[in-house]
Amino acid sequence: MSDSSTAEGEGVNRAFAAQSDAETSSTDSAFMALALAEARQAEAHDDVPVGAVVVRNGEVIASRRNERELSGDPTAHAEVLALRDAAMAVGSWHLVDCTLYVTLEPCLMCGGAAVNSRIERLVYGAADMAGGACLSLYNVCDDPRLNHRIELTVGVEAEAAGALLKNFFATRRS
Ligand SMILES: [Zn+2]
């Protein structure tokens, strides 16, 4: 990540934070705290700290973290793993009434997986100006050409999620 993209990202995060003041509920913050706790565990296996939980009717039905390095699998992003676990828990790929909480804005693959799972809501923390597909570079959550749209809430605990990533990369650079 270049310095300029970081500065841009922070600008977007500030804009997101302003939006989130009005929209973020304490419930969203509580579930995001669980996703952040999951993200922190990814550092133990040298994976970029991103965490995701899926909530249905107020209950956490899946909680996963990025395992790309751990499993050597390019698709092992926290969101994909969490959606798979959620589908197992629900007994269907069709994740109606589910909300996906993720610490970082989903990429194209994960945004696509979210659309394909038909989740109702997506809540994320930090924006990803380098690869975000849910507002930053693309918005697959709200594209009239697709057959499903996802309600989006952004910037929830964005500072904590961003700090986690910043520290991870800073430690590895030094
Ligand atoms: Zn992803």
Residues whose N, C-alpha, C, O or C-beta is under 5 A from the ligand:
A	BS01	ZN	H77 P106 C107 M109 C110
